[in-house]
């Protein structure tokens, strides 16, 4: 083999070596992206799992307030009930007497239906007896009644006698266009001694009346003392046909 032939052979071998070297490097290089792709997939899967768990937790957290809202929120209840759920009862003080009112349940009143039972509590917070205390439990105006004065539909009010445990009739007082309802005491005027607390168990029922529509009202507790007269507590109620 002459010198020129040997040069061509050497060049061919070198080229083949370079080609083989390129083939051995290519799999190694492609292995790198493959591993990176695998890691990326695991990270993506892990992130997806955490995100899903977070959303599930948020859903659970939001479900609990939603349930509470359904039972107490007027907007949620308004979408599923004829009349809105009333606001919580209020308490206050008149002439040194704290007054509170609370219902056994928040079920709406219906004409001829079950009665609404509730309690009225008075407490003398002063350092002396308060004589001639008057107590009026009156039903406020209602959007469920007949046009005009928007008075609460007719009905009855009863009080549990603490001595006999019997339910006895007491005035069913409805607020109208004036303040004459303040003259209709639940019980005769009495002395509320220093620090004394008195609780009255009451129930009201609506008479059957096809003209009654859905609406809201309130049971108001007015306290009268020699020094002051005013409404001290209120219990919002709802009415349905």
C-alpha positions in Angstrom: 0.0 0.0 0.0 1.5 3.3 -1.0 1.6 6.4 1.2 -1.5 8.0 -0.2 -3.6 4.8 0.3 -2.5 4.6 4.0 -3.6 8.3 4.5 -7.1 7.5 3.2 -7.4 4.4 5.4 -6.4 6.3 8.5 -8.9 9.1 7.7 -11.7 6.5 7.3 -10.9 4.9 10.6 -10.8 8.2 12.4 -14.2 9.2 10.9 -15.7 5.9 12.0 -14.4 6.5 15.5 -15.9 9.9 15.6 -19.3 8.5 14.4 -19.2 5.8 17.1 -18.3 8.3 19.7 -21.3 10.4 18.6 -23.6 7.5 18.9 -22.4 6.6 22.4 -22.9 10.2 23.6 -26.4 10.6 22.1 -28.1 8.0 24.4 -26.4 9.6 27.4 -27.6 13.0 26.4 -31.2 11.8 25.8 -31.1 10.0 29.1 -30.7 13.3 30.9 -34.0 14.9 29.5 -35.8 11.6 30.1 -34.8 11.7 33.8 -35.8 15.4 34.0 -39.1 14.7 32.4 -39.7 11.9 35.0 -38.9 14.3 37.9 -41.1 17.0 36.4 -44.0 14.5 36.2 -43.6 13.5 39.8 -43.4 17.1 41.0 -46.4 18.0 38.9 -48.3 15.0 40.3 -47.4 16.0 43.9 -48.4 19.6 43.3 -51.6 18.5 41.8 -52.3 16.3 44.9 -51.6 19.1 47.3 -53.8 21.5 45.3 -56.7 19.0 45.3 -56.4 18.5 49.0 -56.3 22.2 49.6 -59.4 22.7 47.5 -61.2 19.9 49.3 -60.3 21.4 52.7 -61.6 24.8 51.5 -64.8 23.2 50.4 -65.2 21.5 53.7 -64.5 24.7 55.5 -67.0 26.6 53.3 -69.6 23.9 53.7 -69.9 24.4 57.5 -70.6 28.2 57.3 -73.0 27.5 54.5 -74.9 25.1 56.7 -75.0 27.7 59.5 -76.1 30.3 57.1 -78.9 28.2 55.8 -80.3 28.0 59.3 -79.8 31.6 60.3 -79.2 33.7 57.0 -82.3 35.4 55.5 -80.9 35.4 52.0 -80.2 31.6 52.0 -83.5 30.8 53.7 -85.4 33.2 51.4 -84.4 31.1 48.4 -85.9 28.0 49.9 -88.6 29.2 52.3 -91.7 31.3 51.9 -90.6 33.8 54.6 -87.2 34.9 55.7 -85.6 33.6 58.9 -85.9 36.3 61.6 -83.0 38.0 63.2 -81.8 37.0 66.7 -83.8 38.3 69.7 -82.6 41.6 71.4 -82.4 42.4 75.1 -82.2 45.7 76.9 -82.9 47.8 80.0 -85.5 50.2 81.0 -85.6 52.1 84.3 -83.0 49.8 85.9 -84.8 46.6 84.8 -83.0 44.3 82.4 -85.4 42.5 80.0 -84.8 39.5 77.8 -87.0 37.3 75.5 -86.2 33.9 74.0 -88.1 31.4 71.9 -88.0 27.7 72.3 -87.6 27.4 68.5 -87.5 29.5 65.4 -90.3 27.8 63.5 -92.6 30.1 61.7 -96.1 30.8 62.9 -99.0 29.5 60.8 -102.7 30.4 61.2 -104.4 27.7 63.2 -101.0 26.0 63.6 -98.8 25.2 66.6 -98.1 27.9 69.2 -94.9 29.7 69.6 -93.6 29.3 73.1 -91.1 31.8 74.6 -89.9 33.2 77.9 -89.7 36.8 79.2 -87.3 37.5 82.0 -87.0 40.7 84.1 -84.2 41.5 86.5 -83.9 44.4 88.9 -80.3 45.6 88.5 -80.6 48.6 90.9 -79.8 48.8 94.6 -83.4 49.3 95.6 -86.9 47.8 95.1 -88.8 49.2 92.1 -92.5 49.6 92.8 -95.4 49.6 90.4 -93.7 47.8 87.6 -95.8 47.2 84.5 -95.1 44.6 81.8 -96.6 44.6 78.4 -96.0 41.9 75.8 -97.2 43.2 72.5 -97.1 42.0 68.9 -95.6 44.5 66.5 -96.8 45.3 63.0 -96.7 42.5 60.5 -96.3 42.4 56.7 -98.5 39.3 56.8 -101.7 41.0 57.9 -104.5 42.8 56.2 -103.8 46.2 54.5 -104.2 49.3 56.7 -102.5 49.4 60.0 -100.6 46.2 59.2 -101.5 44.7 62.5 -100.6 41.2 63.5 -103.4 38.7 62.6 -105.8 37.8 65.4 -104.8 35.1 67.9 -104.5 34.1 71.5 -101.8 34.5 74.2 -101.4 32.2 77.3 -99.1 32.2 80.3 -98.1 29.2 82.4 -99.3 29.7 86.0 -96.3 29.0 88.3 -98.5 27.7 91.0 -100.6 25.2 89.1 -98.5 24.8 85.9 -101.7 25.4 84.0 -101.8 27.6 80.9 -104.1 30.6 81.5 -105.3 33.2 79.1 -103.6 36.6 79.1 -104.1 39.7 76.9 -103.3 39.2 73.2 -102.0 42.7 72.5 -101.4 44.0 69.0 -99.7 47.2 68.2 -101.7 49.5 65.9 -101.5 53.2 65.0 -101.1 54.5 68.6 -99.6 53.8 72.0 -102.8 52.6 73.7 -101.4 49.0 73.7 -99.1 50.1 76.6 -102.1 50.2 78.9 -102.7 46.4 78.6 -100.4 44.8 81.1 -99.6 41.1 81.0 -100.1 40.9 84.8 -101.2 43.5 87.4 -98.4 46.0 88.4 -96.0 44.6 91.0 -92.9 45.3 93.1 -89.6 44.0 91.6 -87.3 43.7 94.6 -83.6 44.6 94.5 -81.7 41.9 92.6 -84.9 39.9 91.9 -85.4 38.0 88.6 -88.8 36.9 87.4 -89.4 34.7 84.3 -92.7 34.3 82.5 -93.5 31.3 80.3 -95.7 32.3 77.4 -97.2 31.0 74.2 -99.0 32.6 71.3 -101.1 31.1 68.6 -102.6 32.6 65.4 -106.3 32.0 64.6 -107.1 30.3 61.3 -107.3 32.9 58.6 -107.0 32.3 54.9 -106.1 36.0 54.3 -102.8 35.7 56.1 -99.8 35.9 53.9 -96.0 35.3 54.5 -94.3 38.1 56.4 -92.4 39.1 59.5 -93.1 40.7 62.8 -91.8 40.7 66.4 -92.9 40.2 70.0 -92.0 43.3 71.9 -91.5 43.5 75.7 -92.3 46.9 77.1 -91.4 47.8 80.7 -93.1 50.5 82.7 -91.6 52.0 85.9 -92.3 55.2 87.7 -89.1 56.7 86.1 -89.3 55.3 82.6 -91.5 53.5 80.0 -90.1 51.8 76.9 -89.6 48.7 74.8 -86.7 46.8 76.3 -86.5 43.6 74.3 -87.8 42.1 71.0 -88.2 38.7 69.5 -88.4 38.7 65.6 -90.8 36.1 64.3 -91.9 34.9 60.8 -95.4 34.0 59.6 -96.4 31.7 56.8 -99.8 30.9 55.4 
